[in-house]
Structures are given as structure tokens and as C-alpha cells.
Amino acid sequence: MNLKKTIYIIIGCAGVVLGAIGAVVPLLPAFPFLLLAAFCFAKSSKKLHDWFVSTQLYKKNLESYVQGKAMTVRVKLRIMTVISLTMLIGFLMMSRVPIGRIILGIVWLCHVMYFAFGIRTIKEEEEDLTRNLEFED
């Protein structure tokens, strides 16, 4: 195994651990870490990638997004709540840095716009139907 694949595996494992923690801890976002893990495992090991995409952690947090750039309202709201709370903490801590607050506000607005308009919203039933159709094949 070469060094590049080893690094991808290490980063992917770290992404899974942080994503699993983020799925439980409200202020740590799971989505970006799990997306990182999926990317790293896809680049490094088919066996690890296949294992990861079969986990409930992947299915509950990433599957609908990866398959069609779509998320349920519940997943979108969970991600946006974590992002908003995290950015609010930063905003409050930057009371003496007005330009920092402006930049953070712009970044927050871009996140909201991306999740509202950039990612298609699907119903929970659609996600379940898509998942069931895959298992029938």
C-alpha cells in the first residue's frame, strides 16, 4: 500500500470518528466529516468504502445527498442549526472585531442560501423509497 492511500485511510477514519461524535454532540457537525470520510475511502480502499456506505451513519446523514444532491428537511434543519449555533458563538466572541462579524454574517448567509436553494429537498418517504429500491436490485 502506498503512502497516499495510507494517508487517505487515516483521514477517512478520523472523519468517521468525528462524524460519529458529531451525530451525537449538537455543536459538532457530522455532515462535513462524513463527506470527507466517504471521499477518502473512495480514493483509498474499495473495501473500506463499501463498508462505510453500508453503515447507518452514512445512510442517515449522507446517502440522499450523495445520490442526488438532495436532503430531507430534517437533515437540512439539523445541519443548519449546528452551523448557526457555531457561527453565533463566533459572532458573539467577535464583539471587538466588526469586520469579523460582517464576514461571519456573510458566510452564514451563504450557508443558508446554499442549503435553501442549492440542495434539493426531498420528503422522508422519497428517501425511504429510494433506499428500498436499491435493496431490491
MOJO-V369837 format. One record per backbone hydrogen bond with DSSP energy under -0.5 kcal/mol. CO is the residue of the C=O (numbers start at 1). NH is the residue of the N-H. Records with the same first field share a line. If there is no record, write none. Layout:
CO: NH, NH
//
This chain:
2: 6
3: 7
4: 8
5: 9
6: 10
7: 11
8: 12
9: 13
10: 14
11: 15
12: 16
13: 17
14: 18
15: 19
16: 20
17: 21
18: 22
19: 23
20: 24
21: 24, 25
25: 28
27: 29
30: 34
31: 35
32: 36
33: 37
34: 38
35: 39
36: 40
37: 41
38: 42
39: 43
40: 44
41: 45
45: 49
46: 50
47: 51
48: 52
49: 53
50: 54
51: 54
52: 55
55: 59
56: 60
57: 61
58: 62, 63
62: 66
63: 67
64: 68, 70
65: 69
69: 120
71: 122
72: 76
73: 77
74: 78
75: 79
76: 80
77: 81
78: 82
79: 83
80: 84
81: 85
82: 86
83: 87
84: 88
85: 89
86: 90
87: 91
88: 92
89: 93
90: 94
91: 94
92: 95
94: 97
97: 101
98: 102
99: 103
100: 104
101: 105
102: 106
103: 107
104: 108
105: 109
106: 110
107: 111
108: 112
109: 113
110: 114
111: 115
112: 116
113: 117, 118
114: 118, 119
118: 120
120: 71
122: 73
123: 127
124: 128
125: 129
126: 130
127: 131
128: 132
129: 133
130: 134
131: 135
132: 136
133: 137
//
